[in-house]
Amino acid sequence: MTLVLVFGALSLWQAWDIASLLRREARENSERYAEIVAALSDTTPGADTDVLLKLAGSLRSEGVPIVVTDSAGTPTINANLPANVVEGGDEAMRGFVRQLDRINVPRRAPDGTTIHYGNLPVARRLNWLRALQLGVLLLALAIGIWAYRTAVERHRDRIWVAMARESAHQMGTPLMSASAWVERLNELPDASARDVGKHLASDLERLQRVAQRFERIGRPARRDQVGLGALAERVAAYFAPRLPRRANPVHLTVSAGTAGPMVSADPVLLEWALEALVRNAIDALSGRGGNITITVESPGEDWAQLTVSDDGPGIDASVRSQVFEPGVSTKRGGWGIGLALARRIVEDVHGGRLEHVPSEHGTVFRADIPLRTHADHA
């Protein structure tokens, strides 16, 4: 908006200045016309010649570029030429004459002399004013589009946050009820019933963690020291008993030398993002089997890298540029939220970068995460 105001002020100033110049030009042209009429009425010998010489001098003083050539096309007189033309020699002069002829049709005298002339300086300023006003218009249009898109994204974010919190709230009641039934199972004398209750309790704990994650959306992120290697191992341990084992088995491995590198991050949200990437890979291998690898590296001094790769069918080229857009999914019945959520966590919350890496086989997603935040540096 500030740029629009600045350019608008410059445009108004140029328009006002040019209007003043045009008024002055009109007044001077009227004076010249009066002088010519007076000279034509003057019977004094040489009066007409004097007024013509005075008129020519006036035109020279106003900055109109003029080149006079003889019958052979050789420049003989010039005025108000750019310095590079004067210093450039005959070739530069002829090129400038061609430019003048494209602006105005040259005037030819009976003796073969030709006058080549350009426009008043005010005409060049009018061209600058036109370009400036066009730039202001385009800038205002671009800012308007940006403001509209920003407003739409903010509105979508508010809806996203509201839906997430409402989902967490709605999950609370059935979770409490299910917990009560699990306690009843644990009180039964049947060992098999208690065993079922143990597994149900584990799943209920998982659901409670999911509800807590939804509640965290839109709230300030925590900044704890998180070991990415340990995080990857924890996510792999969760998925391990849930992977297909018999028909079309899926194998998940972790490549991390240590529990680090350590990053300043929100452990709950970062784990959520990694789970979304792994779950996306599992879905890609559904019905065909394959391998998934979580790789943890620290290739730079200021950032770490999490990579999730699989040897599945890959992502169709028609949707690669949209895989991080909410609602875009290659799975039947998919909501298209997982990858969008993962990118939001990595980039918006942690200041990193999540991208799809082109690969000849399968799919690769890479997350670059800063080792330290701005607050850590301070």
C-alpha positions as CSV (number, residue, x, y, z in Angstrom):
1,M,0.0,0.0,0.0
2,T,2.9,2.4,0.8
3,L,4.4,1.8,-2.6
4,V,1.0,2.6,-4.3
5,L,0.8,5.8,-2.4
6,V,4.4,6.8,-3.3
7,F,3.9,6.0,-6.9
8,G,0.5,7.7,-6.9
9,A,2.1,10.9,-5.4
10,L,4.9,10.8,-8.0
11,S,2.3,10.4,-10.8
12,L,0.2,13.4,-9.5
13,W,3.4,15.5,-9.2
14,Q,4.5,14.6,-12.7
15,A,1.0,15.3,-14.1
16,W,0.9,18.7,-12.3
17,D,4.4,19.6,-13.6
18,I,3.6,18.6,-17.1
19,A,0.3,20.6,-17.1
20,S,2.3,23.6,-16.0
21,L,4.7,23.1,-18.9
22,L,1.9,22.7,-21.4
23,R,0.4,26.0,-20.2
24,R,3.7,27.7,-20.6
25,E,4.1,26.2,-24.1
26,A,0.7,27.3,-25.1
27,R,1.5,30.9,-23.9
28,E,4.8,30.9,-25.7
29,N,3.3,29.5,-28.9
30,S,0.7,32.3,-28.8
31,E,3.5,34.9,-28.5
32,R,5.3,33.3,-31.4
33,Y,2.2,33.4,-33.5
34,A,1.7,37.1,-32.7
35,E,5.3,37.8,-33.6
36,I,4.9,36.1,-37.0
37,V,1.7,38.0,-37.8
38,A,3.4,41.2,-36.8
39,A,6.4,40.4,-39.0
40,L,4.2,39.7,-42.0
41,S,2.5,43.1,-41.5
42,D,5.8,44.9,-41.1
43,T,7.0,46.5,-44.3
44,T,10.5,47.1,-43.0
45,P,13.1,45.3,-45.2
46,G,14.4,42.1,-43.4
47,A,11.7,42.0,-40.8
48,D,10.4,38.6,-41.9
49,T,13.9,37.2,-41.8
50,D,14.6,38.5,-38.3
51,V,11.4,36.9,-37.0
52,L,12.3,33.5,-38.6
53,L,15.8,33.6,-37.1
54,K,14.3,34.4,-33.7
55,L,11.8,31.6,-34.1
56,A,14.6,29.1,-35.0
57,G,16.6,30.2,-31.9
58,S,13.5,29.8,-29.7
59,L,13.0,26.2,-31.0
60,R,16.7,25.4,-30.3
61,S,16.4,26.8,-26.8
62,E,13.4,24.6,-26.0
63,G,15.4,21.4,-26.5
64,V,13.9,20.1,-29.7
65,P,16.5,17.7,-31.3
66,I,17.2,18.9,-34.8
67,V,19.6,17.7,-37.6
68,V,19.8,19.4,-40.9
69,T,21.3,17.4,-43.8
70,D,22.3,18.5,-47.3
71,S,21.1,17.0,-50.6
72,A,23.7,14.2,-50.2
73,G,22.4,13.3,-46.7
74,T,25.4,14.6,-44.9
75,P,24.6,16.3,-41.5
76,T,25.5,20.0,-41.7
77,I,23.7,21.6,-38.7
78,N,22.5,20.0,-35.4
79,A,21.1,21.1,-32.1
80,N,20.1,19.5,-28.8
81,L,21.6,16.1,-29.6
82,P,22.5,13.6,-26.9
83,A,26.2,13.6,-26.0
84,N,26.7,10.0,-27.2
85,V,25.5,10.9,-30.6
86,V,27.7,14.0,-30.9
87,E,30.7,12.0,-29.7
88,G,29.8,8.9,-31.8
89,G,30.7,10.3,-35.2
90,D,28.9,10.1,-38.5
91,E,27.6,6.6,-38.0
92,A,25.9,7.5,-34.7
93,M,24.6,10.7,-36.3
94,R,23.0,8.8,-39.2
95,G,21.4,6.3,-36.7
96,F,20.0,9.2,-34.7
97,V,18.6,10.8,-37.9
98,R,16.8,7.5,-38.6
99,Q,15.3,7.6,-35.1
100,L,14.1,11.2,-35.6
101,D,12.5,10.2,-38.9
102,R,10.5,7.4,-37.2
103,I,9.2,10.1,-34.8
104,N,8.3,12.8,-37.3
105,V,8.3,13.0,-41.1
106,P,11.3,15.1,-42.2
107,R,10.8,18.4,-43.9
108,R,12.5,18.9,-47.3
109,A,13.4,22.3,-48.7
110,P,13.5,23.2,-52.4
111,D,17.3,23.3,-52.4
112,G,17.5,19.6,-51.2
113,T,18.1,20.4,-47.6
114,T,16.2,18.2,-45.2
115,I,15.3,19.0,-41.6
116,H,15.0,16.1,-39.2
117,Y,13.4,16.9,-35.8
118,G,12.2,15.1,-32.7
119,N,9.7,16.0,-30.0
120,L,9.7,18.5,-27.2
121,P,11.2,17.3,-23.9
122,V,7.7,17.5,-22.5
123,A,6.6,14.7,-24.9
124,R,9.3,12.4,-23.4
125,R,8.0,13.3,-19.9
126,L,4.5,12.4,-21.0
127,N,5.8,8.9,-22.1
128,W,7.4,8.6,-18.6
129,L,4.2,9.6,-17.0
130,R,2.2,7.1,-19.0
131,A,4.7,4.3,-18.0
132,L,4.5,5.4,-14.4
133,Q,0.8,5.4,-14.3
134,L,0.7,2.0,-15.9
135,G,3.2,0.7,-13.3
136,V,0.9,2.1,-10.5
137,L,-2.1,0.4,-12.0
138,L,-0.3,-3.0,-12.3
139,L,1.2,-2.6,-8.8
140,A,-2.3,-1.8,-7.4
141,L,-3.7,-4.8,-9.2
142,A,-1.0,-7.1,-7.9
143,I,-1.4,-5.9,-4.3
144,G,-5.2,-6.4,-4.7
145,I,-4.8,-10.0,-5.8
146,W,-2.3,-10.7,-3.1
147,A,-4.6,-9.1,-0.4
148,Y,-7.5,-11.2,-1.7
149,R,-5.5,-14.5,-1.7
150,T,-4.2,-13.7,1.8
151,A,-7.7,-13.0,3.1
152,V,-8.9,-16.3,1.6
153,E,-6.0,-18.2,3.1
154,R,-6.6,-16.7,6.5
155,H,-10.2,-17.5,6.3
156,R,-9.4,-21.1,5.4
157,D,-6.9,-21.3,8.3
158,R,-9.5,-20.1,10.7
159,I,-11.9,-22.7,9.5
160,W,-9.2,-25.4,9.7
161,V,-8.3,-24.4,13.3
162,A,-12.0,-24.3,14.3
163,M,-12.7,-27.7,12.8
164,A,-9.6,-29.2,14.4
165,R,-10.5,-28.0,17.9
166,E,-14.2,-29.0,17.5
167,S,-13.1,-32.5,16.4
168,A,-10.9,-32.8,19.5
169,H,-13.8,-31.6,21.7
170,Q,-16.2,-34.1,20.1
171,M,-13.8,-37.0,20.6
172,G,-13.6,-36.3,24.3
173,T,-16.9,-37.8,25.3
174,P,-16.6,-41.2,23.5
175,L,-13.0,-41.5,24.7
176,M,-14.1,-41.1,28.3
177,S,-16.9,-43.7,27.8
178,A,-14.6,-46.2,26.1
179,S,-12.1,-45.8,29.0
180,A,-14.8,-46.7,31.4
181,W,-15.6,-49.9,29.5
182,V,-11.9,-50.8,29.4
183,E,-11.8,-50.5,33.2
184,R,-14.8,-52.9,33.4
185,L,-13.0,-55.4,31.2
186,N,-9.9,-55.2,33.4
187,E,-12.0,-56.1,36.4
188,L,-13.3,-59.3,34.8
189,P,-11.8,-62.6,36.0
190,D,-11.3,-63.8,32.5
191,A,-7.7,-63.4,31.4
192,S,-8.6,-63.1,27.8
193,A,-10.9,-60.3,28.5
194,R,-8.2,-58.5,30.5
195,D,-5.8,-59.0,27.6
196,V,-8.3,-57.4,25.2
197,G,-8.7,-54.6,27.7
198,K,-4.9,-54.0,27.6
199,H,-4.9,-53.6,23.8
200,L,-7.9,-51.4,23.9
201,A,-6.3,-49.2,26.5
202,S,-3.2,-48.8,24.3
203,D,-5.4,-47.8,21.3
204,L,-7.4,-45.4,23.5
205,E,-4.2,-43.8,24.7
206,R,-3.3,-43.3,21.0
207,L,-6.6,-41.7,20.3
208,Q,-6.2,-39.4,23.3
209,R,-2.8,-38.3,21.9
210,V,-4.5,-37.6,18.5
211,A,-7.2,-35.5,20.2
212,Q,-4.4,-33.5,22.0
213,R,-2.7,-32.9,18.7
214,F,-5.9,-31.4,17.3
215,E,-6.2,-29.2,20.3
216,R,-2.6,-27.9,19.7
217,I,-3.5,-26.5,16.3
218,G,-3.6,-22.7,16.3
219,R,-1.8,-22.5,19.7
220,P,1.8,-21.4,20.3
221,A,4.2,-24.2,19.5
222,R,6.5,-25.6,22.2
223,R,10.3,-25.4,21.8
224,D,11.9,-28.5,23.3
225,Q,15.2,-30.2,22.4
226,V,14.1,-33.1,20.2
227,G,16.4,-35.8,18.8
228,L,15.3,-36.6,15.3
229,G,16.9,-40.1,15.4
230,A,14.9,-41.0,18.5
231,L,11.8,-39.4,17.0
232,A,12.1,-41.5,13.8
233,E,12.6,-44.7,15.9
234,R,9.5,-43.9,18.0
235,V,7.4,-43.4,14.9
236,A,8.7,-46.6,13.3
237,A,8.0,-48.5,16.5
238,Y,4.4,-47.4,16.5
239,F,3.8,-48.5,12.9
240,A,5.8,-51.7,13.1
241,P,3.0,-53.9,14.6
242,R,0.4,-52.3,12.2
243,L,2.2,-53.0,8.9
244,P,0.9,-55.7,6.5
245,R,2.9,-58.9,7.2
246,R,1.3,-61.7,5.2
247,A,0.0,-60.7,1.8
248,N,2.0,-57.9,0.2
249,P,4.2,-57.2,3.2
250,V,5.5,-53.7,3.9
251,H,8.9,-53.2,5.6
252,L,9.8,-50.0,7.5
253,T,13.4,-49.3,8.4
254,V,15.1,-46.3,10.0
255,S,18.6,-45.1,9.0
256,A,19.9,-42.9,11.8
257,G,23.3,-43.1,13.3
258,T,22.4,-41.6,16.7
259,A,19.4,-40.3,18.6
260,G,20.2,-36.9,17.2
261,P,20.7,-34.4,15.7
262,M,18.9,-32.3,18.2
263,V,16.5,-29.6,17.0
264,S,14.5,-27.0,18.8
265,A,11.0,-28.1,18.0
266,D,7.5,-29.1,19.2
267,P,7.9,-32.9,19.7
268,V,4.1,-33.6,19.4
269,L,3.6,-31.6,16.2
270,L,6.9,-32.8,14.6
271,E,6.0,-36.5,15.4
272,W,2.6,-35.8,13.8
273,A,4.2,-34.5,10.6
274,L,6.5,-37.5,10.3
275,E,3.6,-39.9,10.9
276,A,1.7,-38.3,8.1
277,L,4.6,-38.8,5.7
278,V,5.0,-42.5,6.7
279,R,1.3,-43.1,6.6
280,N,1.3,-41.6,3.1
281,A,4.0,-44.1,2.0
282,I,2.1,-47.0,3.6
283,D,-1.0,-46.1,1.6
284,A,1.1,-45.9,-1.5
285,L,2.3,-49.5,-1.0
286,S,-1.2,-50.8,0.0
287,G,-2.1,-53.9,-2.0
288,R,1.4,-54.3,-3.5
289,G,3.9,-54.3,-0.7
290,G,7.4,-52.8,-0.6
291,N,9.9,-50.9,1.5
292,I,9.8,-47.6,3.4
293,T,12.9,-45.9,4.7
294,I,13.1,-43.0,7.2
295,T,16.6,-41.4,6.9
296,V,17.9,-38.9,9.4
297,E,20.9,-36.8,8.4
298,S,22.7,-33.5,9.4
299,P,24.2,-32.3,6.1
300,G,24.7,-28.7,7.3
301,E,25.8,-26.9,10.4
302,D,22.4,-25.1,10.8
303,W,19.9,-27.7,9.6
304,A,18.9,-31.3,9.8
305,Q,17.1,-33.5,7.3
306,L,14.3,-36.1,7.6
307,T,13.6,-38.1,4.5
308,V,10.8,-40.6,4.0
309,S,11.1,-42.7,0.8
310,D,9.3,-45.7,-0.6
311,D,9.6,-47.9,-3.7
312,G,5.9,-47.7,-4.6
313,P,4.3,-46.4,-7.9
314,G,5.2,-42.8,-7.2
315,I,3.0,-39.7,-7.7
316,D,1.4,-39.0,-11.0
317,A,2.9,-36.1,-12.8
318,S,-0.4,-34.3,-13.1
319,V,-0.8,-33.8,-9.4
320,R,2.8,-33.4,-8.2
321,S,2.6,-29.7,-8.0
322,Q,-0.6,-29.9,-5.9
323,V,0.2,-32.7,-3.4
324,F,0.6,-30.2,-0.5
325,E,-2.7,-28.5,-1.3
326,P,-5.5,-29.3,1.2
327,G,-8.1,-31.5,-0.3
328,V,-5.8,-33.0,-3.0
329,S,-5.4,-36.7,-2.7
330,T,-4.5,-39.6,-5.0
331,K,-6.3,-42.1,-2.8
332,R,-9.9,-43.0,-3.2
333,G,-11.8,-41.6,-0.3
334,G,-8.7,-39.6,0.9
335,W,-9.2,-36.2,2.5
336,G,-6.0,-34.7,1.3
337,I,-5.0,-33.3,4.7
338,G,-2.0,-35.3,5.7
339,L,0.7,-33.8,3.5
340,A,-0.9,-30.3,3.8
341,L,-0.7,-30.7,7.6
342,A,2.9,-32.0,7.5
343,R,4.0,-29.0,5.4
344,R,2.3,-26.6,7.7
345,I,4.0,-28.1,10.7
346,V,7.5,-28.2,9.1
347,E,7.4,-24.8,7.4
348,D,5.0,-22.5,9.3
349,V,5.7,-23.8,12.8
350,H,9.4,-24.7,12.6
351,G,10.6,-22.5,9.8
352,G,11.9,-25.4,7.7
353,R,11.0,-26.7,4.3
354,L,9.1,-29.8,3.1
355,E,9.2,-30.8,-0.5
356,H,8.6,-33.7,-2.8
357,V,11.9,-34.8,-4.4
358,P,11.7,-36.1,-8.0
359,S,12.8,-39.8,-8.1
360,E,12.9,-42.4,-10.8
361,H,11.4,-45.0,-8.5
362,G,8.9,-44.5,-5.8
363,T,8.2,-41.4,-3.8
364,V,10.6,-39.3,-1.7
365,F,9.6,-36.5,0.7
366,R,12.4,-34.5,2.4
367,A,12.0,-32.2,5.4
368,D,14.8,-29.7,6.1
369,I,14.5,-28.5,9.8
370,P,16.6,-25.8,11.4
371,L,18.8,-26.9,14.3
372,R,18.2,-23.6,16.0
373,T,15.5,-21.0,16.0
374,H,15.9,-17.2,16.0
375,A,15.2,-17.3,19.7
376,D,18.0,-19.8,20.3
377,H,20.4,-17.5,18.5
378,A,19.3,-14.5,20.7
